[in-house]
Amino acid sequence: MATHIAASPHAGHTEGRSLPSIIQGGMGAAVSSWRLASQVAQAGQLGVVSGIGLDMVLARRLQDGDKGGHMRRALAAFPVPEIAERALEEYFLPDGRDEAQPYAAVPKLVIEQSREAQELAVLGNFVEVWLAKEGHDGLVGVNYLEKVQMATPTAAYGAMLAGVDYVLMGAGLPREIPHLLDQLAGHATVAFPVDVVGAERGSYSVTLDPVDLLGTALPPLKRPHFLAIVSAHVLAEYLARDDAIRPDGFVIEGPLAGGHNAPPRGKAVLDDAGEPQFGPRDYADLAKVAAIGMPFWLAGTYGTPEGLVAAKEAGAVGVQVGTLFALSNDANFEPSIRKELVSHVADGTLRVTTDLRASPTGFPFKVAELEGSLSEPEVVEARPRLCDLGFLGVPFVKPNGKVDNRCAAEPERPFARKGGKPEDAAGRLCLCNALMANVGLGQTRATGYVEKPLITLGADLEGPRRLAERHPGGWTAREALEWLLAPTDG
């Protein structure tokens, strides 16, 4: 079994270090925050921050007064002080905003990006990774979604400026990431392809010129290792065939993992409760994955000591675990949300379902049923249908040849005017605003409406339930690791 990253076209600064048995999942947005990743990394495993929406996370934390001074401490370490100072001038409120005051907007994701937008995205990712790596030499990774292509170049560059060790990406087929990381390591100008509905692939791209953005040339960066998160062995085989798109390893994710999942292969069969049933075709052939000869980790139902043993027996280096860490005291769920989730896990009443309609991306999305959240139809009905963040928007070509964005969770009439189909909008929820609410950064509207959360967790709750028995008052990330790595559960 492989215990080190093999020599590859992308050999990086972690060569020679043993690979982690545990990858802490990158749960977003900001649930896998710098505090959680730092604790996992200091314990000798791979701590991962969520890289989604970190420009907004930084801006909103600054507007809330930056309690503890962590954002400002990280910004003070940014290699170009003038860029950090501009962000502070724009967003920092020393006394914090009034609770009834809406957060200021940040630039939306578009193909033609302004300097302000790129600076804030680079800063947001730099800050989160820098804080996760502060004061130790453990491994820290960052997790991105392939579907959010317009954000990827600036996000990855900011993380690399902070010395990120691993980049992980799922929710699509990340062909372009190895080359992107190679380019960014040398501060080269990149033109990162963006899929645009109505245009041939390769017609559009997001451009980032690091030297122009920073106003200076920096020494070459360490190139992080890249792990592709895929659900099928055929996808791993495809990516492994070509040096240009080959990652440094894989996370093989099963359909019970939290967040976005691959759609059921074949026609979805629903049980009496409307839950899709997954069959053998929805799981990767692990023997074929092992035959590729590259390091891999297993995710989705492997978050127990026995799961780790089973993964290694199948040829994996180890496992990626999300829910166990998401519910830990070191994760960044708003405290009352975490307390309620852990309580329901402990008494066996928490239900996690696969919603085939909730996510505007079109991918199935795991939803934890929680009172007062968007898992309840009446809460969804009470929310004004709007889309003002746009992280999951899809660029498309308008009849006049210009590019615009649309989101299936935006109001139906604007969506239809942009060429969206009514059936694509039915049942969609605004994940962007809900995920910000999960971590205490939900928007307050001028009408007084406060955005409600929508929780995603893995469907397999055995690990959290068993850990709750050991730690009725909650557990830390280190306690979760100690339990996972224990020889037995005695």
N, C-alpha and C positions, 0 to 999 in steps of 0.2 A: 504494500500500500504506500502511495506517495505521501511523504511527510514534508516535502519542500516543493516550492515552485520550481519546475524544471526550467532548464535553459530555454529561452524563447526569444523571438524577435523583440519582445517587450521587457526583457529582463530589467528589474528595477532595484531600488535600494533595500528591499527586504530580502534579497537573495541570501540564502544561508540560514535564515531564521526559520525555526519550526513553524509549520502552519497551525493556526488555531483549531482546536477541536470544536469550539463554540463560536459561531457568528451571531451576535445580537442583532435582531432584525431592525431594519430602518423604517420605523413606523411613523407616518406623517399625518399632518404636518406638525413638526416640533414635538411629537410625543417622544420620539427618540432624540432627545435633546443632548446638549453637550455634557450635562451632568451624568446622565445615564451612560453615554459612550465612554466617558472618562473612567467611571467606576469599573466597567467591564474591561477596558484596556489595561488599567492598573492591575487587574487580577490576572493578566496574562492571556486574555482572549481578545477577539476582535470586536471592539466597540464601534457602533455605526450610528451616525447622525442622519436624520432624514434631511434630504436636500431640497425638498419641495417648498417653494414659497418663502425662502429664507430672506429675500429682500423685504417682504412684508413683515415677517417675524421681527427682523431687526428694527424696522421703522416703528412698529407698534410697541415693542419693548421700550424704545427710546421715548415714545410719547407717554408711556406709563411711568416715566421717571427713572428707568433703569435702576431698579432697586438692587442694591449690592454693588453697583458700579461695574458689573461684569462686561456689559457691551462696550462701555468707554475704555475699560482696561484693554480689551482686545483691539478696539479701534486704534488705540495708541501704539499698537505693535504693527499696524499696517505699514508697508514699506513706502507708501506715498502719503505723507500726513495731510496734504491739502485735500485729497479725496475724502479722507475720514472726517476732516473738519467741515466739509460741505454737507455731509450727511447729518452731522450733529447740529449744524446751523438750521437745517431744514426740518428735522424731526424731533430733536431732544427738547423735552419739557421738564425742567429741573424739579418742579413740584408735581409732575404728572398731570394728566388730563382729568377734567371732571368726568365722573362716570356717565353723565348724560351727554357728554360731548362726543360726537362721532370721531373716529380715527381719520386722520388725513389720508387721502388716496396716494397710492404709489403708481408709477407708470405701468400700464398694462403690457402684457406680452404681445409683441408684434414682430414682424419680420424685419422691418426697417427700424432699428432701435436707436433711441436717443442716447447721448452720452450719460445723462442723468440715470436712465434706466440701467445701462450697463455698469456704471459705477456702483449703484446700490445693490445689484445682483452679485457682483464680485465681492463687495463688502459683506453682505449677508452670509455668504458661504465661507468667506475667510474667518469671520468672527466665530461661527459655530464650530468649525474645525479647530481653530486656534485654541479656543477654550477647552475643547475635548482633549487636546494634546498637551495642555499646559501642565508643567510640573512632573512629567514622567516620560518614559521612552516606549510605552506600550503602543500597540497598533490601533489606528483609528481609520474607519472607512466612512464613505458617504454614499447614500442610496438615492438614485434618481429614477424617474419614469421615462421610458422611451417615448411615450405618447406626448410628453411635454418637451418637444424638440426645440422650440424657440428659446427655451431657457438654458439649454444644456451647455453651450460654449462658455458663457459668462459664469455659470454656476460651477462648472468643473475647474475653470481657471482660478476662481476665488479659493476653492478648496485646495488646489495645488499650491497656491501662494502660501497657504498655511501648513503645507507639508503633509497632506492627506496620504495615507498609505495604500488604501484600496478604494476603488470606485465600483459600486454594484449597480446594476440596472435591470429592471424587468418591465412588464407591461408593453411588450413588443419585441421585435428582433433587433438588437442593438449592433448592427453591422458596422456603423461608422465610428464607434467609440475608440477602438484601439488606435486608429489613425489620428483622431482628434487629440488623444492624450499625448501621442508622440509629438504632434505639432505644438501643443501648448507647453510642453516641457522645454522647448526652445524659444518660447514667446513668439512663434511664427503667426502671421496673419492666417486666419482660418475662414473658410466658407463652408459652413456646416449645412448639409442638405436638410430641407424641411418639406414634408409631404403636404401638398396643397391640393384640395379637391378641385377637379376640373383642369388640372395641369399635369403634364408628364413628369415622372419622377426625375429630379435633378434640375428642374426649371427654376426652383427658388432655393435660396439659402440664407442663413443668418451669418453675417460677417462680424468677426471680432479681430481687431488689430491691437494686441496687447501693448505694444510699445507706444502707439498713438494714444491709447486710453490712459496709460499710466504717465505718459510724458517722459519716459525714461526707459533705458534698456537695463534689465536686471540679469544677474547670472542665471544660467540654465537651472530649471527646476528638476527635482526628483520626479521621475515618471511613476505614478502609482500603478499597482497591479489592477487588472480589471476582471471582475467576475460577472458573467452573464447569468441572469436569473431566467430560467426557462422551465417549461412544464413537460416537454417531450424529448425523448432521446434523439428523434430525428432532427430537432432544432439544434441540439448540442453537436450532433454529427455534422450538420451543415456548417456551423460556425467554425468547427475545428479543422475543416478541410483546407482553408485558405489562410495563409499567413497574414494577409491584409485585414481580415476580419476576425481572426482567432483571438479569443480572450485568454486569460491566464488560468481560468478555471470556471466552474459552473456551480450555481445553486439550483438544484432540481426541486421544484416546488410542486407539491401535490394540491388537489382541489380543495382541501380543507383548511389551507393556510388563510390567514387574515388578509384584509385589503382586497385588491383586485386579483382575480383569478382568470385562468384561461377558460373560454366558453366550453361547455360540454362537447365532446367530439361525437358528432352525430346528433340526432334529434333529442332535445332535452325531455326527459321523462320526469314528471312531477309526482310526488307522493300526495297523500290526502291533505297534507298541510300546505301544499304548493311548493315544497322544497325540491329542487332538482336532485335527481339521483345520479351518482357518478359510478361508472363501470370501469372495467379493466383498461379500456382504451384511454381513459382520462389519467392514467398513471404511466410514468416513464418506465421503460424496460431498463432496470438498473444494471443488469448484466451487460447490455449494450452501451450504457453510459460508461461503465467501468472499462470496457474494451477500448474506449477512445484513448485511454492512457493519460488523462489529465486530471488534476485534483478536482474533486467535487464534494459538495455538502448537500444534505437532504433537509427539506423544510416541509412543514405541514403535517402534524401528528408525530413529530419526533422529539417533542419537548419534555422528555422524561429520561431518567438514567437508562432505562431499558431501550428507549428510542435511540439514544446515543450509541449503545452497544450494537443494536441492530443495524444502524447506519454504517458503522465501521466494519461489521461483518459483511455488508454488501459492497464493500470496497471504497466507501466514502471516507474522506478525511475526518468528517464530523457532521455537525448539524447546524442549521440556522434556526434560531428560536425567537419568536416574536412575543406572543401573548404573555408568557411567563415574565418577561421583562417589562412589557407595557403596563402590567398591573403592579409592578414593584414601586416602592417608595421613591426610587431614583428617577422614574420616568416623569414626564411632564404633563400628564393629564391634570386638568383642574382638580384640586384635592377632593372636592365633594363628589365628583364623578368617579374618581378612583375608589373612594371609600364605598360607594354604592355598588360598583362593579365587583369589588372583592367580597362584599357581603353576600351578593347574589351567587357568586361562585361558591362560597363556603357553604351556603345552605342548598345548593343544587338547583336554584331557580333561574339562573341566567340562561337565556336562550339566544343562540347566534344562528342566523339564517343566511342563506345565499339569495340575494336579491338580484334578479336578472335585469331589472329596469333602473335601479337607483342611480347608477353612475352614468354621467353624460358621455363617458368614454365608450360605452357599449360593452365593456367587460363586466362579467358578474362581480358583485361586490358583497363582502360579508358585513352583516349589520347585527350589532348587539342590541337586543330589545331592552330599552331603558326608559323609564317614565320621564316625560318631559322632553324627550329627544325626538328627532325626526323619524325615529322608528315607529312613531304613533301617527296614524292617519290624521287625527284631529290637530296635531301639532303642525303637520305639513300643510293642512288646509288653512291654518291661521297665519302662515308665513306669506308675506307678499312675494309673488314669484318675480325674481329679478336676478340678474347676473352682472355684478359690477367688479368682479376680481379677474375672472377669465383665464385662470391657469389651465383649465381643461378645454379651452376654446379650440375650434378647428378652423384653420385658415382655408378659404375657398376663393375661387376666381369669380368675380361678378360679371354680368353680361358686358359691362363697359371695359373689361380687361383688368380692372383694379382688384387688389386682394383685400378681403375683409375677413373677420372672424365671426363664427357663430357657435353657440353652445346649446345643446339640447335641453339644458336646464333653464334657459332664459325664457321670458314670456313668449307664449305660443305665436302671437301675431308677428313680432319682429323676427322670430325664428323662421316662420313661414315666408316672410318677405325676403329672407336671405336664402331661400331655396330649401329650407329644412322641411322634412315630411312630418305631418302631425303625429303619425304613429311613432316616430323617433323621439318626440317630445313627451309622450305619455309616460307618467310615472317617474320622470327624471327628477333628481334632487340636486340642490346646489351644494356639492361636496366642498368647494373652496371655502365658503363662508362657514359651513358646519365644522370643518376640521379646525379652523381658527378658533371657533367657540370651544372645541374640545380642550384647548390648552389655555383658556382664559383670555383669549385675544379676539373674541367675537365682536363684531361691529354693533354699535348702537346707532339706530336710524334716527333721522330728524323727527320722525313720528313717535319716537319712544320705543319702537320695537327693537328688541335685543336678539341677535341671532342665536339660534338653538343648536345644540351639538348633534352629531351623528357619529356613533361609536363603531369602529370596526375592530374585531378581534378574530382569532382563529376559531374554527368550529370545535376543535378538540380541546376540551377544558380539563382533561384529566390531570395534567401537570399542575395548573394553578389550583385545582381542588385539593390535590395532595399536599401542595406547599402551604395552602391556607390552613390545613390541619396542623401542620408543624408550627406555623407562625400566624395565629389567629388575629394578631394586631397588624398584620401586613409584613412584607419581607423586603429586604434590600436586594439590589442586583448581585452583590457578592454572595448573599445567602442562596439566591437562586442558582448561581454558578456552583457553589459548594455542593448543593443537592444534585445537580445534573451530573457532576463529575464524580460523585460518590460511587464506589464499586457496587453497592447495593442500596436499597431503600429501607434498610433495616432500622 
